[in-house]
Amino acid sequence: MIMKSSMTKTEPKKIAFSGIQPSGIIHIGNYLGSIQLWLEVQGHYDAIFSVVNLHAITVPQNPKDLKANTLNAAKTFLASGIDPEKATIFVQSDVPEHAQLYWTLGTITKLSELYLMTQFKDKSQGTETVLSGLLTYPVLMAADILLYNTTTVPVGDDQRQHVELAREIARRFNDMFGKTFVVPQALIHKTGSRIMGLDNPGKKMSKSAANKNNYIALTDTAADVASKIKKAVTDSEGSIYYDIDKKPGVSNLLTILSLITGSSIKDLEKTYREQTTYAGLKNDTTTALVDFISAFQKRYRNISDAEVKHHLDLGAQKARAMASQKLEEVYERMGLSL
């Protein structure tokens, strides 16, 4: 009689990949929409997080500023709680396989697909000269994801379309050359996937906004936070409840407060049910943000540049080991290896 082993094979962890551009200010929308989700992911997946500096040069960059912003973005990862013992963190340009796979995937991507990208339409609108990198960077994002057998892509809702393109490219390559890529899935916060501008809750919070009152930067002072929240657009109704269509400004503040404090929006609605002005909501949101940002800034100041570079170097080595294997497979499939 053959006895079945009581031991079961341990399922390998799924792989998560995501990145943030080092284009200057990292604001609370970046944190709540992406980085906070990364913190949840890193204990349950083989997590890979990158400072995607190649994406940043789709618009002109001052080289000195780009270097500083790249280091600061990585430091933000660490200060936010990304643990290099649990996650691989690295700078995109330190792993040249990203650019190499980008080119090969670009040869099977249709121009019509790239012209449909909402972000390209938005960013190219009213611009006399559109650089090719702005059009093709979703292919680079696909390469970022597909290099690592990524199963899960934790991103903000604004990146959903780009992840869908990565899925289509993966399927197309597999059909043309044989099963090579995992077809990934986007992982998006049900709440807070898109934090809106404080000055215009009809549009996403953006560091490139002309009005600095649009966003709360992780580098803002307590006075900055208080001033921006006080000026945040609401409405004239006076009632505090969540309705993204009728009350986008109030709903945005409730979302921010919910994600920062961990309180559900339903519980917050109960808290403010009897209030007829928005002062209480704004004061509480200010307090929560100031407490969070002050703690973040303290951790940030305690991280040295040398420590960041050490983790990035180790992360790049680990990432290259994985990426080179996948690129070698791709080259073999396409007939590029002799």
Beta strands, then each sheet from edge to edge (+ up, - down):
strand 1: 15-20
strand 2: 46-51
strand 3: 87-91
strand 4: 152-154
strand 5: 185-187
sheet 1: 1+ 2+ 3+
sheet 2: 4+ 5+
end
